[in-house]
Amino acid sequence: MSEETQAYQTKTTTETLPLTASAFLKYEATPATRVQVPATKGTKIGQLVQYALANNVYFVALSDEKDGKVMIQPLNCVMDTRHIATEEITKAGGYEILVKAWLTYGVAVDDADSRQTA
């Protein structure tokens, strides 16, 4: 059998792609309202960070920490919370408290998260 007629051998891998902002941010009115906020060294995308200008409400880090800051979207967007660790949700006071705090700023949550109650 010639090289040209040999079947293509697929390669499988166990690598997974890292999370990106789009895993959390499903819709935003405008990216112009994203802001950089102070974050603890080593903060990773998907962790919750407090935003001082929003009464210290926790928002999702949409970037890894760089130079002591992360990017968040604190206004008018839809968030998918499925990839946020339960420990992070607990840190913010619990799922219902977090979602209620976000509503004040126009941040809605899609309904795919099993932690969401009726």
C-alpha positions as CSV (number, residue, x, y, z in Angstrom):
1,M,0.0,0.0,0.0
2,S,1.4,3.4,-0.9
3,E,1.8,6.3,1.5
4,E,-1.0,8.1,-0.3
5,T,-3.6,5.4,0.2
6,Q,-2.8,4.6,3.8
7,A,-5.7,5.4,6.2
8,Y,-5.2,8.5,8.3
9,Q,-4.3,7.5,11.9
10,T,-6.1,9.7,14.4
11,K,-4.3,10.6,17.6
12,T,-6.1,10.8,20.8
13,T,-5.0,13.0,23.7
14,T,-6.1,13.5,27.2
15,E,-5.3,17.2,27.2
16,T,-8.1,19.6,27.9
17,L,-8.2,23.2,26.9
18,P,-8.0,25.8,29.6
19,L,-11.1,27.8,30.5
20,T,-11.6,31.1,28.8
21,A,-13.8,34.1,29.5
22,S,-16.5,32.7,27.2
23,A,-17.0,29.7,29.5
24,F,-18.4,32.1,32.0
25,L,-19.6,35.1,30.1
26,K,-22.4,34.1,27.8
27,Y,-23.6,37.6,26.8
28,E,-22.6,41.2,27.6
29,A,-24.2,44.4,26.5
30,T,-20.8,45.9,25.8
31,P,-17.2,44.8,26.6
32,A,-16.5,48.5,27.3
33,T,-17.8,48.0,30.9
34,R,-15.2,45.3,31.7
35,V,-12.9,46.5,34.4
36,Q,-9.6,45.5,36.0
37,V,-9.7,45.0,39.7
38,P,-7.1,44.1,42.3
39,A,-6.7,40.4,42.9
40,T,-4.6,38.1,45.1
41,K,-1.5,36.9,43.4
42,G,-2.3,33.6,41.7
43,T,-6.0,34.2,41.2
44,K,-7.2,32.2,38.2
45,I,-10.0,32.7,35.7
46,G,-13.3,31.6,37.2
47,Q,-12.5,32.5,40.8
48,L,-14.6,35.1,42.5
49,V,-13.1,38.5,43.4
50,Q,-14.6,41.4,45.2
51,Y,-15.3,44.7,43.4
52,A,-15.0,47.7,45.8
53,L,-17.1,50.0,43.6
54,A,-20.0,47.6,43.8
55,N,-20.1,47.3,47.6
56,N,-17.6,44.5,47.5
57,V,-19.9,42.1,45.6
58,Y,-18.0,39.1,44.2
59,F,-17.7,38.9,40.4
60,V,-16.1,36.2,38.2
61,A,-12.5,36.7,37.2
62,L,-12.4,36.6,33.4
63,S,-8.6,36.5,33.3
64,D,-5.8,35.1,35.3
65,E,-4.1,37.5,37.7
66,K,-1.4,39.6,36.1
67,D,0.4,42.4,37.9
68,G,-2.1,42.1,40.8
69,K,-5.2,42.5,38.7
70,V,-7.9,40.5,36.9
71,M,-10.6,41.5,34.4
72,I,-14.3,41.3,35.5
73,Q,-17.6,42.2,33.8
74,P,-19.7,43.8,36.6
75,L,-22.6,45.1,34.5
76,N,-25.3,44.0,32.1
77,C,-24.3,40.5,31.2
78,V,-25.3,36.8,31.4
79,M,-23.0,34.5,33.4
80,D,-22.8,30.7,33.3
81,T,-21.9,29.6,36.8
82,R,-21.3,25.9,36.2
83,H,-17.5,26.2,36.1
84,I,-17.3,28.2,39.3
85,A,-16.1,26.0,42.1
86,T,-18.5,25.4,45.0
87,E,-15.9,26.8,47.4
88,E,-15.9,30.0,45.5
89,I,-19.7,30.2,45.6
90,T,-19.6,29.6,49.4
91,K,-17.0,32.3,49.8
92,A,-19.5,34.7,48.3
93,G,-22.2,33.7,50.8
94,G,-23.9,31.0,48.8
95,Y,-25.5,30.7,45.4
96,E,-28.7,32.5,46.1
97,I,-27.0,35.4,47.8
98,L,-24.5,35.8,44.9
99,V,-27.2,35.7,42.2
100,K,-29.3,38.3,44.1
101,A,-26.3,40.6,44.5
102,W,-25.5,40.3,40.8
103,L,-29.1,41.3,39.8
104,T,-28.5,44.8,41.3
105,Y,-25.9,45.3,38.6
106,G,-27.8,43.7,35.7
107,V,-25.9,40.4,35.8
108,A,-28.2,37.5,35.1
109,V,-27.4,33.8,35.4
110,D,-28.3,31.2,32.8
111,D,-30.4,28.4,34.2
112,A,-28.1,25.5,33.5
113,D,-26.4,25.3,36.9
114,S,-27.8,22.5,39.1
115,R,-27.1,24.6,42.2
116,Q,-29.9,26.9,41.1
117,T,-33.0,26.5,43.1
118,A,-36.6,27.0,41.8
